[in-house]
Amino acid sequence: MDLSGAVVVVTGGSGFLGRRVVATLEGRGCAAVYAPRSAHYDLREKSRVVRLYEDTRPDVVIHLAAVVGGIGANRAHPGRFFYENLVMGVEVLEQARRFGVRKFVGIGTICAYPKFTPVPFREDALWDGYPEETNAPYGLAKKMLLVQSQAYRQEYGMAAVHLLPVNLYGPGDNFDLETSHVIPAMIRKMESARVEGRPEVVLWGDGSPTREFLYVDDAAEGIVLAAERYDGADPVNLGSGREVRIAELAGAVAAAVGYTGRIAWDVTKPNGQPRRALDTSRAREAFGFTARTAFDVGLAETVRWWRAQGGR
């Protein structure tokens, strides 16, 4: 699909990833790119979703909007994370169908994979077990968007695709310790400890799990490439292909911020899923996506941005 001249709605377009997707789309020459604010278009309400489509009449919808957070936030709000993510996906896709949207790109989550998925995660393993318990409600709610996309493709011939991005990071991320993911949380804790001269930083779990991280600009490019070049029913992973142990990550963040104190692990806190790393071959073969940003470069840019905000 040629996006030049297209009208595109990016739900969640004012968020961390959304701003990068909007900028990438604008670079493609879209006629208009809309990033609806929740204050004007509450996507949990059917009438507001209908009004969004009436006001914008999009050719393409990229559904990024989600209620997200780290392990702590998922444990504290499993009901909210399930309901709000589920109902947003259902209504945004249903109304896209009713309004004749030409292409729908749904953004899922790596949390949809079973807890003990063999590494590297292949898309065909999505239904081989139950997700890790701390984020299962969120992961399952987002997985229903895949089911809905495939059902609408089968019954209505709708061009709806589903992407599964791995953990994102980069400038503009959420650094709130109550709701942030692991990289911004570590940066904030260690930068604060460095500035205040504290000898120890305490992190959750035991450091043994692994994660994969994708720089936010790379993720935005992958999403837009899928909008342009992919029209299949099968879900597609978006990742970097590099697996990192949390203990290794902690050392890398400490080095990036210049923290030389002790890192202690609170083993009373959950580790989350034991391992996460993706097979990214489908994205490469289906629409030519390969992550370009080296992890150390992306991490340095994230720290630089956080310091520029006066963060500590």
C-alpha positions as CSV (number, residue, x, y, z in Angstrom):
1,M,0.0,0.0,0.0
2,D,1.3,3.4,-1.0
3,L,0.9,5.7,2.1
4,S,1.6,8.9,0.2
5,G,-1.7,10.8,0.1
6,A,-3.3,8.5,2.7
7,V,-5.2,9.6,5.7
8,V,-4.0,7.7,8.8
9,V,-5.2,7.5,12.3
10,V,-2.7,6.4,14.9
11,T,-4.4,5.6,18.2
12,G,-1.9,6.3,21.1
13,G,-0.2,8.6,18.6
14,S,0.8,11.0,21.3
15,G,2.6,8.3,23.4
16,F,6.1,7.1,23.5
17,L,6.0,4.9,20.4
18,G,3.1,6.8,18.8
19,R,5.0,10.0,18.3
20,R,7.7,8.1,16.4
21,V,5.2,6.3,14.3
22,V,3.5,9.7,13.5
23,A,6.8,11.2,12.5
24,T,7.7,8.2,10.3
25,L,4.3,8.4,8.5
26,E,4.7,12.1,7.9
27,G,8.0,11.3,6.3
28,R,6.2,9.0,3.9
29,G,4.1,11.9,2.6
30,C,0.7,11.0,4.1
31,A,-2.1,13.5,3.4
32,A,-3.0,13.7,7.1
33,V,-1.9,11.8,10.2
34,Y,-4.3,12.0,13.2
35,A,-3.2,11.2,16.8
36,P,-6.4,11.3,18.8
37,R,-6.2,12.3,22.4
38,S,-8.1,10.3,25.0
39,A,-9.7,13.5,26.4
40,H,-11.5,14.0,23.1
41,Y,-11.9,10.4,21.9
42,D,-12.2,7.9,24.8
43,L,-11.5,4.6,22.9
44,R,-13.2,2.6,25.7
45,E,-16.5,4.2,24.6
46,K,-18.2,3.0,21.3
47,S,-19.8,6.4,20.7
48,R,-16.4,8.1,20.9
49,V,-14.8,5.6,18.6
50,V,-17.6,6.2,16.0
51,R,-17.0,10.0,16.3
52,L,-13.3,9.6,15.7
53,Y,-14.0,7.8,12.4
54,E,-16.7,10.3,11.4
55,D,-14.3,13.2,12.1
56,T,-11.2,11.7,10.3
57,R,-12.4,9.2,7.7
58,P,-9.1,7.3,7.6
59,D,-7.7,5.1,4.9
60,V,-5.4,3.4,7.5
61,V,-5.6,2.8,11.2
62,I,-2.6,1.9,13.3
63,H,-3.9,0.8,16.8
64,L,-1.2,1.5,19.3
65,A,-3.3,2.7,22.2
66,A,-2.9,0.5,25.3
67,V,-2.9,0.5,29.1
68,V,0.5,-0.7,29.9
69,G,3.1,-1.0,32.7
70,G,5.8,-3.1,34.3
71,I,5.3,-6.1,36.5
72,G,4.2,-4.0,39.5
73,A,1.5,-2.2,37.5
74,N,0.3,-5.5,36.0
75,R,0.0,-7.1,39.4
76,A,-1.8,-4.1,40.8
77,H,-4.3,-3.7,38.0
78,P,-5.0,-7.0,36.2
79,G,-8.8,-6.2,35.8
80,R,-8.2,-2.7,34.4
81,F,-5.5,-3.9,32.1
82,F,-7.7,-6.7,30.8
83,Y,-10.9,-4.8,30.3
84,E,-9.6,-1.5,28.9
85,N,-7.2,-3.1,26.4
86,L,-9.8,-5.6,25.3
87,V,-12.7,-3.1,24.8
88,M,-10.4,-0.7,23.0
89,G,-9.3,-3.3,20.5
90,V,-12.8,-4.6,19.9
91,E,-14.3,-1.2,19.2
92,V,-11.5,0.3,17.2
93,L,-11.3,-2.6,14.8
94,E,-15.1,-3.1,14.6
95,Q,-15.7,0.6,13.7
96,A,-12.8,0.4,11.2
97,R,-14.6,-2.3,9.5
98,R,-17.9,-0.4,9.5
99,F,-16.3,2.7,8.1
100,G,-14.5,0.9,5.3
101,V,-10.9,1.4,6.5
102,R,-8.6,0.0,3.8
103,K,-5.8,-1.2,6.2
104,F,-5.8,-1.9,9.9
105,V,-2.5,-2.5,11.8
106,G,-3.0,-3.9,15.3
107,I,-0.2,-3.8,17.8
108,G,-0.1,-6.7,20.1
109,T,2.5,-7.6,22.8
110,I,5.2,-10.1,23.6
111,C,3.3,-10.8,26.8
112,A,0.8,-12.8,24.7
113,Y,3.3,-15.7,24.4
114,P,3.1,-18.7,26.7
115,K,5.3,-18.5,29.9
116,F,7.6,-21.3,28.8
117,T,7.8,-20.6,25.0
118,P,11.0,-22.1,23.5
119,V,13.5,-19.5,22.6
120,P,13.6,-17.9,20.1
121,F,9.8,-17.2,20.2
122,R,8.2,-18.2,16.9
123,E,4.8,-16.8,16.0
124,D,3.4,-20.4,15.6
125,A,4.0,-20.9,19.4
126,L,1.5,-18.2,20.4
127,W,-1.2,-20.8,21.4
128,D,1.0,-23.4,23.0
129,G,0.3,-22.4,26.6
130,Y,-0.8,-19.8,29.1
131,P,1.1,-16.5,29.4
132,E,3.3,-15.6,32.4
133,E,0.9,-15.0,35.3
134,T,1.8,-11.5,36.3
135,N,0.9,-10.1,32.8
136,A,-1.5,-12.7,31.5
137,P,-4.6,-10.5,31.7
138,Y,-2.9,-7.8,29.6
139,G,-1.4,-10.3,27.2
140,L,-4.6,-12.2,26.6
141,A,-6.6,-9.0,26.1
142,K,-4.2,-7.9,23.4
143,K,-4.1,-11.4,21.9
144,M,-7.9,-11.1,21.2
145,L,-7.1,-8.4,18.7
146,L,-5.3,-11.0,16.7
147,V,-8.3,-13.3,16.9
148,Q,-10.6,-10.5,15.8
149,S,-8.3,-9.5,13.0
150,Q,-8.2,-13.0,11.6
151,A,-11.9,-13.4,12.0
152,Y,-12.6,-10.2,10.1
153,R,-10.2,-11.1,7.4
154,Q,-12.0,-14.5,7.0
155,E,-15.6,-13.2,7.1
156,Y,-15.3,-9.7,5.6
157,G,-12.1,-9.8,3.6
158,M,-10.6,-7.0,5.8
159,A,-6.9,-6.2,5.4
160,A,-6.1,-6.4,9.1
161,V,-2.6,-7.4,10.3
162,H,-1.1,-8.0,13.7
163,L,2.4,-7.2,15.0
164,L,4.1,-8.4,18.2
165,P,6.8,-5.9,19.3
166,V,9.3,-6.9,21.9
167,N,10.1,-4.6,24.9
168,L,10.7,-1.1,23.6
169,Y,13.1,1.6,24.9
170,G,14.5,4.9,23.9
171,P,14.1,8.7,24.4
172,G,10.7,9.7,25.5
173,D,10.0,6.5,27.5
174,N,8.0,6.4,30.7
175,F,10.3,6.9,33.7
176,D,7.6,6.7,36.4
177,L,8.9,4.0,38.8
178,E,5.3,2.8,39.5
179,T,4.4,2.1,35.9
180,S,7.6,2.0,33.8
181,H,9.3,-1.0,32.2
182,V,12.7,-2.3,33.1
183,I,15.2,-0.1,31.2
184,P,13.8,3.3,32.2
185,A,13.2,2.1,35.8
186,M,16.9,1.0,36.0
187,I,18.1,4.2,34.5
188,R,16.1,6.3,36.9
189,K,17.2,4.3,40.0
190,M,20.8,4.2,39.1
191,E,21.1,7.9,38.0
192,S,19.4,8.9,41.2
193,A,21.7,6.7,43.3
194,R,24.8,8.1,41.5
195,V,23.7,11.8,42.0
196,E,22.9,11.2,45.7
197,G,26.0,9.0,46.3
198,R,24.1,6.0,47.5
199,P,26.2,2.8,47.8
200,E,23.4,0.4,46.7
201,V,20.6,0.0,44.2
202,V,17.9,-2.7,44.8
203,L,16.3,-4.3,41.7
204,W,13.5,-6.8,41.5
205,G,14.0,-10.6,41.1
206,D,17.3,-12.4,40.9
207,G,18.6,-11.1,37.6
208,S,18.4,-14.4,35.8
209,P,15.5,-13.8,33.3
210,T,16.3,-12.6,29.8
211,R,14.7,-10.0,27.7
212,E,15.0,-8.6,24.2
213,F,14.8,-4.9,23.5
214,L,13.9,-2.9,20.4
215,Y,14.8,0.8,20.0
216,V,11.7,2.9,19.6
217,D,12.7,4.4,16.2
218,D,13.3,0.9,14.8
219,A,9.9,-0.2,16.1
220,A,8.2,2.7,14.4
221,E,9.9,1.9,11.1
222,G,8.8,-1.7,11.4
223,I,5.2,-0.8,11.9
224,V,5.1,1.6,9.0
225,L,6.8,-1.0,6.7
226,A,4.1,-3.5,7.7
227,A,1.4,-1.0,6.8
228,E,3.0,-0.5,3.4
229,R,4.2,-4.1,2.6
230,Y,2.4,-6.7,4.6
231,D,-1.1,-8.1,4.1
232,G,-1.1,-11.5,5.8
233,A,-3.3,-13.2,8.4
234,D,-0.3,-14.5,10.4
235,P,1.0,-12.4,13.3
236,V,4.6,-11.0,12.9
237,N,7.3,-10.5,15.6
238,L,9.1,-7.2,15.7
239,G,12.4,-7.4,17.6
240,S,16.2,-6.9,17.5
241,G,17.2,-10.6,17.7
242,R,19.4,-9.9,20.8
243,E,18.7,-11.7,24.1
244,V,20.0,-10.0,27.2
245,R,20.0,-11.3,30.8
246,I,18.5,-8.8,33.3
247,A,21.8,-9.0,35.4
248,E,23.7,-8.1,32.2
249,L,21.3,-5.3,31.5
250,A,21.8,-3.9,35.0
251,G,25.5,-3.8,34.5
252,A,25.1,-2.1,31.1
253,V,22.8,0.6,32.6
254,A,25.2,1.2,35.5
255,A,28.0,1.7,33.0
256,A,25.9,4.0,30.9
257,V,25.0,6.3,33.8
258,G,28.3,6.0,35.5
259,Y,27.0,4.3,38.7
260,T,29.7,2.3,40.5
261,G,27.8,1.2,43.6
262,R,26.5,-2.3,44.5
263,I,23.5,-3.9,42.7
264,A,21.4,-5.9,45.1
265,W,18.5,-8.3,44.0
266,D,15.3,-8.5,45.9
267,V,14.3,-12.2,45.4
268,T,11.0,-11.7,47.2
269,K,9.9,-9.8,44.0
270,P,8.8,-11.7,40.9
271,N,11.1,-12.3,37.9
272,G,8.3,-12.4,35.3
273,Q,8.7,-14.6,32.3
274,P,11.9,-16.6,32.5
275,R,13.1,-15.9,28.9
276,R,12.1,-13.6,26.1
277,A,13.8,-13.5,22.7
278,L,12.2,-13.5,19.3
279,D,12.6,-15.2,15.9
280,T,12.4,-12.1,13.7
281,S,12.8,-13.9,10.4
282,R,9.1,-13.5,9.4
283,A,9.3,-9.6,9.5
284,R,12.5,-9.7,7.5
285,E,11.1,-12.0,4.8
286,A,7.5,-10.5,4.7
287,F,8.3,-6.8,4.7
288,G,12.0,-6.3,4.9
289,F,12.3,-5.2,8.5
290,T,15.6,-5.5,10.4
291,A,16.4,-3.5,13.5
292,R,19.3,-1.1,12.9
293,T,20.2,0.5,16.3
294,A,22.9,-1.2,18.3
295,F,21.8,-1.7,21.9
296,D,24.7,0.3,23.4
297,V,23.9,3.3,21.1
298,G,20.2,3.2,21.9
299,L,20.9,3.0,25.7
300,A,23.3,5.9,25.5
301,E,20.7,8.0,23.7
302,T,18.0,7.1,26.3
303,V,20.3,8.1,29.2
304,R,21.2,11.4,27.3
305,W,17.5,12.2,26.9
306,W,16.6,11.5,30.5
307,R,19.4,13.7,31.7
308,A,18.3,16.5,29.4
309,Q,14.9,16.4,31.1
310,G,16.6,17.0,34.5
311,G,15.8,13.4,35.5
312,R,17.4,11.6,38.5
